[in-house]
Amino acid sequence: MYIPVCFLQWSRDYSEIFNRKESLLGGRLPGDVEITPEERKALVTGVVKFFDTAMEQELSEFRAEMILDYFIERLSPVVYNGAIADAGAFIAERLEDMEATLFAKTPR
C-alpha cells in the first residue's frame, strides 16, 4: 500500500499537537463533554419524552442514546468554542478596566 510522504509528515505533526492537547487537558480534547451516568440517564429520558410528546413517536432508550450521542458530538465543539470566546471577551474587558485604573491619567 502506498502512503504519500506528505500525509506521513502531516500525521506526525498533528499527532504531536493532539497528544500535547490531551496531556494538557488530562487525556481529553477541547470540547469533549463528560456526562455522569445519572445525567446521561436523565438526558436519555428527556429525549424519549420529547419524541413521545412533540413527535408522537415511540423511541427506545437505545435510539434515544444514539440521538443524544449525535447531538453531543455535533454541538459540544460549538458550545465549547462559544464559551471560550465569551470567557476571552470577559477577560479582555476586565484587563481594559484594570489598565485604565492602574494607568489613570495624572494631572500635569
N, C-alpha and C positions, 0 to 999 in steps of 0.2 A: 504494500500500500504506500502510495506517495503522499507525503505531507509537505506542503510548501514551507520553505525556510522562514518566510515572513510570519506564518502562523505560529511556528515554534517560538520565534522571538517574541511575538505578541503575547502568547500564552505564558511565557516565562516572566515577562514584565508585569502582566496583570495579575498573575497568581501571587507574585510577591506583594503587590499592593493589597490584594484581598486578604492575604494572610496577615499583613500588618494591621488592617482594619479589624480583623477578627480578634487579634490579640489585644488590641486597644479596647475592644468592647466585650471582652470576656467570652469570646467564641461566637459572637453574634455579629451580623452585619447591620448597618444602619437601616432602619425601617422594619427590622424583624419585630414581630409582636409576640409577647409572651402572655398567654392566657392560662389562668389556672383551670383545673378541671371543673370547678364549680362555676366559673364564669362561662366556660365553654358550654356546659350543660344548660345554663340559663339562656345563652345566645341561641343554641340549637332549638330550645323550646320556643323562643321568640320567633324564630324563622318558621317553625311548624305552625304556630298560631297565626302568623301573618298570612301564610299561604291559605290557611283554612278560612280566615275571615275576609281578607281582601281579594283573594283569587278564587275562593270557594273550591279549593283543590286540596285533597289529602296529600300529605307529604310524609314519607318515612323519615325517621331520625337519620338514617344513613344518607339519604338525599339532602336533608337539611344540613348535615355536616359538610357535604360536598359543596353546597351553595355557600355556606359560611366560609369555608377554606378559599373558595374562588374570590369572594369579595375581600377577604382579609389580604390575600395575595395582591389583588389589584389596588386596593385602597390604602394599605399601610404605607407604601412609599410616598403617596401624595400627601397623606396626613402628616407623616414624619417631616417631609420637606417643608410643608406649610408651618409646622410648629417650629422648625429650626429658623425659618425666615422671620417668624414673629419674635422669637427669642433674640435673634440678631438685631432686629429693629428696636426692640425694647432696650437692649444693652447699649446700642448706639445712641439712643435718646438720652439714657442716663449718663453716658460719657460726655455728651454735649453739655448737659446740666452741670456736671462736675467740673468740666473745663471752664465754663462761664463763672462758676463760683470760685474756683481756685485762682483764675486769672482775671479777676474783676479789674476793670479799668481804675487806675489810681489817678487822683487829681494831680495836675501838674502845677 
